[in-house]
């Protein structure tokens, strides 16, 4: 072998030994050092992990926070999904679902519904029409449990009020846990009108729940493509101060695309007209007299209002604006949802009955007799004998038939210890079908429709009977205790404002005259002179 070949072979063996040594050393190093060596090799090769991208890429206009770390965004398209037209995409980005209507909230929620529709489209067992129909039914349903958007609005309102120190009456209490609000959500989902008898005015929590529920329904309508020319919510208040309170609660909803305008005598007409021209409010807060003034000038249209809230009805009526309330109700076409805040004052009953003509839900956080029996008239008469009681009980039925509509129900509560066979025979002779069942299905289906039904129950069954469906109740013989009378008064006519309780007393009921007078005075109703005389005679007999 030549000398040159020997030297070349030695060099090859030396390189081979070095390579073997390097492999043995790499296996003996720790995992941490091996990771550092591997990272060094990747840097030299130009291959980096995602976590190392911030060191080698800069933010751009398309990726200002460098989330993609310099990598291009790849978009894939499902071949089974139809391409959305460019115009529709533009409207969706701008938050518009219906032409000629503003509001970014509806647009954001429509995107969410479109994502849900896209996920449902993957199910090949459903056709496209069935998917659209299913989504529309889901949108139209208003659950009795508040939606996430309602809690979103409540959170925005509560945070804004506490930040501005505008809410101090409920420190430490969250709007979410307000028992009135949860009960309001259940009643509001039924679609019935509501009457609150807790007090004269609505509290901050109650206003927050009402405007949040109204915002939820408004967004649903926007998502369905319903265009509203008039304000969605009309909030009537008795004074400028109350208007400011409601305006403060509604102000945080502006960031969600819901604008509010306040109309009251504290500002000039020109200023308010310009404000209405520059903004199409979804919520409108107004005093009755200023609202009618602007409507007469055609500065605002309230014909398509969907929800009407009347706060402080008793104060509005005492200020002499009862007729204005009635006129505003006539200007609204259709059947808007009404929410009336009215205390137990007996003088406002005619106005309440003019406004609330449909079935209602009663709400109250006050357990007093006056609050629970609001808008129920107590007709108390003193009879000279049992025969007189019988005649007057029949007269009540005749007046009920002549004045009430066919949807009203009347109930006779009888006592077993008193003979009432004569009354039952008289009713049958008048062509009435009598029943002792209190079930509504029995009342409507079990009797001949050509004959009028008179329902009767025994006084002993009053605790287990549902008397809330009856607008009129007759006590031919007065109840033995006032506790029973209070139970009947506070549990009847739960779905109506036309309740009336007829009670007949005789000389044997003198012990009930005093407590009965006290209940009438608590409810703000006039005490008959005959009842006062009966009470005086009982005092004289005791002395």
C-alpha positions in Angstrom: 0.0 0.0 0.0 1.4 3.4 -0.9 2.1 6.0 1.7 -0.5 8.2 0.4 -3.2 5.6 0.6 -2.3 4.8 4.2 -2.7 8.4 5.3 -6.0 8.7 3.6 -7.3 5.5 5.4 -6.1 6.9 8.8 -8.1 10.1 8.2 -11.2 8.1 7.4 -10.9 6.0 10.5 -10.4 9.1 12.6 -13.6 10.7 11.3 -15.5 7.4 11.8 -14.3 7.3 15.5 -15.3 10.9 16.0 -18.8 10.1 14.7 -19.2 7.2 17.0 -18.0 9.2 20.0 -20.5 12.0 19.2 -23.4 9.5 19.0 -22.5 8.0 22.3 -22.2 11.4 23.9 -25.7 12.5 22.7 -27.3 9.5 24.3 -25.6 10.2 27.6 -26.7 13.9 27.9 -29.9 14.9 29.8 -33.2 15.5 28.2 -32.9 19.3 28.8 -29.6 19.5 27.0 -30.9 17.3 24.2 -33.8 19.7 23.8 -31.5 22.7 23.6 -29.4 20.9 20.9 -32.5 20.1 18.9 -33.7 23.7 19.1 -30.3 24.9 17.9 -30.5 22.5 14.9 -34.0 23.7 14.1 -32.9 27.4 14.2 -30.1 26.6 11.8 -32.4 24.7 9.5 -35.0 27.5 9.5 -37.7 25.3 11.1 -39.3 26.8 14.3 -42.0 25.8 16.6 -45.2 28.0 17.1 -44.0 29.1 20.5 -40.8 30.5 19.0 -42.6 32.5 16.3 -42.8 35.7 18.2 -39.0 35.9 18.1 -38.8 35.8 14.4 -42.1 37.5 13.1 -43.5 41.0 13.5 -47.2 42.1 13.9 -49.0 43.2 10.7 -52.3 45.0 10.0 -54.0 41.7 9.2 -52.6 40.1 12.4 -52.0 43.0 14.9 -51.5 40.8 17.9 -49.4 38.3 16.0 -51.7 35.4 16.8 -50.9 33.6 13.6 -47.1 34.3 14.1 -46.5 35.3 10.6 -48.3 32.4 9.0 -50.9 33.0 6.3 -54.6 32.2 7.2 -55.9 29.3 5.1 -59.6 29.1 4.5 -61.4 26.0 3.5 -64.8 25.7 2.1 -67.2 22.9 2.6 -68.3 21.7 -0.9 -71.8 20.9 0.4 -72.3 24.4 1.9 -73.7 27.1 -0.4 -71.7 30.2 -0.9 -73.3 33.3 0.7 -73.8 36.2 -1.7 -71.5 39.1 -1.3 -74.2 41.5 -0.4 -75.6 39.3 2.3 -72.1 39.0 3.8 -71.7 42.7 3.8 -75.0 43.3 5.6 -74.1 40.6 8.2 -70.8 42.2 9.0 -72.4 45.6 9.4 -75.0 44.0 11.8 -78.0 44.5 9.6 -80.6 41.8 9.2 -83.4 43.9 7.7 -83.1 46.8 5.2 -83.5 50.3 6.5 -83.0 49.4 10.2 -80.1 50.0 12.4 -78.8 47.9 15.3 -75.6 45.9 15.6 -77.0 43.5 18.2 -79.3 41.7 15.8 -76.4 41.2 13.4 -74.2 39.5 15.9 -76.9 37.2 17.0 -77.8 36.4 13.4 -74.2 35.2 12.9 -74.7 32.9 15.8 -77.9 31.5 14.4 -76.2 31.0 11.0 -73.4 29.0 12.7 -76.1 26.8 14.3 -77.8 26.4 11.0 -74.5 25.5 9.4 -73.9 22.8 12.0 -77.4 21.4 11.5 -76.9 21.3 7.8 -74.3 18.6 8.2 -77.1 16.3 9.3 -78.2 14.7 6.0 -81.5 13.4 7.5 -82.9 17.0 7.6 -83.7 19.0 4.5 -82.9 22.7 4.3 -86.5 23.7 4.7 -86.8 21.7 7.9 -83.7 23.2 9.3 -85.0 26.8 8.6 -88.4 25.9 10.2 -86.7 24.4 13.3 -84.6 27.6 13.8 -87.6 29.8 13.4 -89.5 27.9 16.0 -86.6 28.1 18.3 -86.4 31.9 17.8 -90.1 32.4 18.4 -90.1 30.5 21.7 -89.6 32.7 24.8 -88.6 30.5 27.6 -89.8 31.2 31.1 -86.2 31.2 32.2 -84.3 34.3 31.3 -82.0 34.0 28.2 -78.3 34.7 28.2 -78.9 38.0 26.5 -81.2 39.2 29.3 -78.4 38.4 31.8 -76.0 40.2 29.5 -78.2 43.3 29.6 -78.6 43.1 33.4 -74.9 42.8 33.8 -74.2 45.8 31.7 -76.8 47.9 33.5 -75.7 46.8 37.0 -72.0 47.5 36.2 -72.7 50.9 34.8 -74.9 52.0 37.7 -72.5 50.8 40.4 -69.6 52.4 38.5 -71.4 55.8 38.4 -72.7 55.4 42.0 -76.2 55.7 40.7 -77.4 52.6 42.5 -77.0 52.5 46.3 -80.2 51.0 47.5 -79.2 47.3 46.9 -75.5 47.3 47.8 -74.2 43.7 47.7 -77.3 42.3 46.0 -77.1 41.3 42.4 -79.8 42.0 39.8 -79.6 38.3 38.8 -80.9 37.1 42.2 -83.9 39.5 42.4 -87.0 37.4 43.1 -89.3 39.9 41.4 -87.2 39.7 38.2 -87.3 35.9 38.1 -91.1 36.0 38.6 -91.5 38.7 36.0 -89.6 36.6 33.5 -92.0 33.7 34.0 -95.1 35.9 33.7 -93.7 37.8 30.7 -93.1 34.6 28.8 -96.8 33.8 28.9 -97.6 36.8 26.7 -100.2 38.1 29.2 -100.5 41.6 30.5 -99.0 42.2 34.0 -100.2 44.3 36.9 -97.8 44.9 39.8 -99.4 46.1 43.1 -96.2 46.2 45.2 -96.2 50.0 45.4 -96.7 53.2 43.4 -93.5 53.2 41.4 -91.1 50.6 39.9 -87.7 50.2 41.6 -84.4 50.2 39.8 -84.2 46.4 39.8 -87.7 46.2 38.3 -86.9 48.7 35.6 -83.7 46.8 34.7 -85.5 43.5 34.3 -88.3 45.1 32.2 -85.9 46.9 29.8 -83.7 43.8 29.5 -86.6 41.6 28.6 -87.8 44.1 26.1 -84.3 44.3 24.6 -84.3 40.5 24.3 -87.6 40.4 22.4 -86.6 43.3 20.2 -83.4 41.5 19.2 -85.3 38.4 18.4 -87.6 40.3 16.1 -84.6 42.0 14.4 -83.1 38.6 13.8 -86.3 37.4 12.2 -86.2 40.4 9.8 -89.2 42.2 11.3 -89.0 46.0 10.6 -90.5 48.3 13.2 -91.4 51.8 12.3 -92.3 52.9 15.9 -90.4 52.5 19.1 -90.5 49.0 20.5 -90.9 50.0 24.2 -93.0 52.9 25.4 -92.3 53.7 29.1 -94.8 56.2 30.5 -93.8 58.1 33.7 -95.5 60.7 35.8 -92.6 63.2 36.2 -89.3 64.4 34.8 -87.5 62.9 37.8 -88.8 59.5 37.1 -88.0 59.8 33.4 -84.4 60.5 34.4 -84.2 57.4 36.6 -85.5 55.2 33.8 -83.2 56.9 31.3 -80.2 56.1 33.5 -81.1 52.4 33.6 -81.5 52.2 29.8 -78.4 54.2 28.9 -76.0 51.2 29.2 -78.0 49.4 26.5 -76.7 51.9 23.9 -73.5 49.9 23.4 -75.7 46.9 22.5 -77.5 48.9 19.7 -80.6 50.0 21.7 -81.1 53.7 21.8 -83.4 55.5 24.2 -85.0 59.0 24.1 -86.7 60.8 27.0 -89.6 63.2 26.4 -90.7 65.4 29.3 -91.7 69.0 30.0 -88.2 69.8 31.4 -86.8 70.3 27.8 -87.9 72.4 24.9 -90.1 71.0 22.2 -87.6 72.0 19.4 -84.8 70.2 21.2 -86.8 67.0 21.5 -88.1 67.1 18.0 -84.5 67.4 16.7 -83.5 64.5 18.9 -86.3 62.4 17.5 -85.3 63.3 13.9 -81.6 62.5 14.4 -82.2 59.2 16.2 -84.7 56.4 15.7 -85.2 55.2 19.3 -86.0 51.6 20.1 -87.1 52.7 23.7 -89.1 55.8 24.4 -89.6 57.3 27.9 -92.2 60.0 28.1 -94.7 61.8 30.3 -98.3 61.5 28.9 -98.9 65.1 28.2 -95.6 65.8 26.4 -96.0 62.6 24.4 -99.5 63.6 23.1 -98.2 67.0 22.3 -95.4 65.6 20.1 -97.8 63.0 18.5 -100.2 65.8 17.5 -97.2 67.5 15.8 -96.4 64.3 14.0 -92.9 64.3 15.5 -93.2 60.7 16.7 -95.3 57.7 15.7 -96.4 55.2 18.4 -98.9 53.1 16.4 -96.6 50.0 16.3 -95.4 50.0 19.9 -95.0 46.4 21.1 -94.7 46.9 24.8 -96.3 49.6 27.0 -95.2 50.1 30.6 -97.1 52.5 32.8 -95.2 53.4 35.9 -97.0 55.2 38.8 -100.5 55.0 37.4 -102.0 56.4 40.6 -99.7 59.4 40.5 -100.5 60.0 36.8 -104.3 59.9 37.5 -103.9 62.2 40.5 -102.2 64.7 38.3 -105.2 64.7 36.0 -103.8 62.7 33.1 -106.1 59.7 33.2 -107.7 60.7 29.9 -104.2 61.1 28.4 -103.4 57.5 29.3 -106.6 56.3 27.6 -105.8 58.4 24.5 -102.3 57.0 24.2 -103.7 53.4 24.5 -106.1 54.1 21.6 -103.2 55.4 19.4 -101.4 52.1 19.6 -102.7 49.6 17.1 -102.7 45.9 17.8 -102.3 44.3 21.2 -99.1 45.5 22.9 -98.0 43.8 26.1 -99.0 46.0 29.0 -97.2 46.3 32.4 -99.0 48.5 34.9 -97.6 49.6 38.2 -100.5 50.5 40.4 -100.9 50.5 44.2 -104.0 49.4 46.1 -105.7 52.8 45.7 -109.4 52.2 44.9 -109.8 55.4 42.8 -107.7 54.1 39.9 -109.7 51.0 39.3 -111.7 52.5 36.4 -108.5 53.4 34.5 -107.0 50.0 35.2 -110.0 48.2 33.9 -110.0 50.3 30.8 -106.4 49.4 30.1 -106.2 45.8 31.1 -109.0 44.0 29.2 -107.2 40.7 28.6 -106.2 38.0 31.1 -103.4 39.2 33.3 -100.7 38.0 35.7 -100.7 39.6 39.1 -97.4 40.4 40.7 -96.6 41.7 44.1 -93.7 41.5 46.6 -96.0 43.0 49.3 -98.1 40.5 51.2 -100.6 42.9 52.6 -104.3 42.4 52.1 -104.6 45.7 50.2 -101.9 44.7 47.7 -103.1 41.2 47.1 -106.7 42.3 46.6 -106.0 45.3 44.4 -108.8 46.1 41.9 -111.3 43.7 43.7 -114.5 45.5 44.8 -116.0 44.3 48.1 -119.8 44.6 48.0 -121.0 44.2 51.6 -124.7 44.3 52.4 -126.7 43.8 55.6 -129.9 41.8 55.3 -132.8 41.7 57.6 -133.6 38.0 57.3 -132.6 34.8 55.5 -135.3 35.4 52.9 -133.8 38.8 52.1 -130.4 37.2 51.7 -131.9 34.7 49.3 -133.4 37.4 47.1 -130.3 39.5 47.0 -128.2 36.5 46.0 -130.4 35.9 43.0 -130.2 39.6 42.1 -126.4 39.4 42.0 -126.6 36.6 39.5 -129.0 38.6 37.2 -126.8 41.6 37.3 -123.7 39.5 36.6 -125.4 38.0 33.5 -126.4 41.4 32.2 -123.1 43.2 32.8 -120.3 40.6 32.4 -119.1 38.9 29.2 -119.2 35.2 28.6 -115.6 34.7 29.7 -116.3 35.7 33.3 -117.0 33.1 35.9 -119.2 33.3 39.0 -118.9 31.1 42.1 -121.3 30.6 45.0 -119.7 29.4 48.3 -122.2 27.6 50.5 -122.1 26.5 54.1 -123.3 23.0 55.1 -124.5 24.3 58.4 -127.0 26.6 56.6 -129.9 25.4 54.5 -129.3 26.4 50.9 -131.6 24.0 49.2 -134.0 26.7 48.4 -131.3 28.7 46.6 -130.3 25.7 44.5 -133.9 25.0 43.5 -134.4 28.7 42.5 -131.3 28.6 40.3 -132.5 25.4 38.5 -135.9 27.0 38.0 -134.2 29.9 36.2 -132.7 27.5 33.7 -129.3 27.2 35.2 -127.1 24.1 35.3 -125.6 23.8 38.8 -122.3 22.1 39.6 -120.2 21.7 42.7 -117.0 21.1 40.7 -114.4 23.8 40.7 -112.5 22.4 37.7 -112.4 24.7 34.7 -112.8 21.7 32.3 -116.0 20.7 34.1 -117.3 24.2 33.8 -116.8 24.5 30.1 -117.4 21.0 28.8 -119.7 19.0 31.1 -122.9 21.1 30.7 -125.3 21.9 28.0 -124.1 25.0 26.2 -127.7 26.3 25.9 -128.0 26.5 29.7 -126.0 28.9 31.9 -123.7 27.3 34.4 -123.6 28.4 38.1 -120.7 26.8 40.0 -121.1 26.1 43.7 -118.6 24.7 46.2 -118.7 23.9 49.9 -117.0 26.2 52.3 -115.1 23.3 53.7 -113.4 22.7 50.3 -112.2 26.3 49.9 -108.7 25.6 51.0 -108.2 23.0 48.3 -110.1 24.7 45.5 -108.7 27.0 42.9 -110.8 30.1 43.1 -108.3 32.3 41.2 -110.2 31.8 37.9 -113.5 33.3 39.3 -114.1 37.0 38.8 -117.2 37.2 41.0 -117.8 35.3 44.2 -121.0 35.3 46.2 -121.3 34.5 49.9 -125.0 34.0 50.5 -124.2 33.3 54.1 -121.2 35.1 55.6 -118.2 33.0 56.5 -117.7 32.0 60.1 -114.2 33.5 60.5 -112.5 36.5 59.0 -109.4 34.4 58.2 -111.5 32.6 55.6 -112.8 35.9 54.2 -109.3 37.2 53.8 -108.3 33.9 52.1 -111.1 34.3 49.5 -110.4 38.0 49.0 -106.7 37.5 48.3 -107.0 34.4 46.1 -109.9 35.2 43.8 -109.7 36.9 40.4 -106.0 36.3 39.8 -106.3 36.7 36.1 -108.6 39.7 35.9 -109.0 43.2 37.2 -112.8 42.9 37.3 -113.1 41.0 40.6 -116.0 41.6 42.9 -116.8 39.8 46.2 -120.4 39.9 47.4 -120.9 39.3 51.1 -124.3 39.3 53.0 -124.5 39.8 56.7 -127.3 39.4 59.1 -127.8 40.3 62.8 -126.1 37.0 63.7 -122.9 38.3 62.1 -122.4 41.3 64.2 -119.1 40.0 65.5 -117.6 40.3 62.0 -118.7 43.9 61.4 -115.6 45.4 63.2 -112.9 43.4 61.4 -114.7 43.8 58.1 -114.7 47.6 58.5 -110.9 47.4 59.1 -110.3 45.4 55.9 -112.4 47.8 53.9 -110.5 50.8 55.2 -107.1 49.1 54.5 -108.2 48.6 50.9 -109.3 52.2 50.6 -113.0 51.3 50.0 -116.0 53.0 51.3 -117.7 51.4 54.3 -121.5 51.2 54.0 -123.5 52.9 56.7 -125.5 49.7 57.3 -122.2 47.9 58.3 -121.3 50.8 60.6 -124.7 50.6 62.3 -124.3 46.8 62.7 -120.9 47.4 64.4 -122.4 50.0 66.7 -125.3 47.7 67.7 -122.8 45.0 68.6 -120.8 47.4 70.8 -124.0 48.5 72.5 -125.1 45.0 73.2 -121.7 44.2 74.7 -121.9 47.3 77.0 
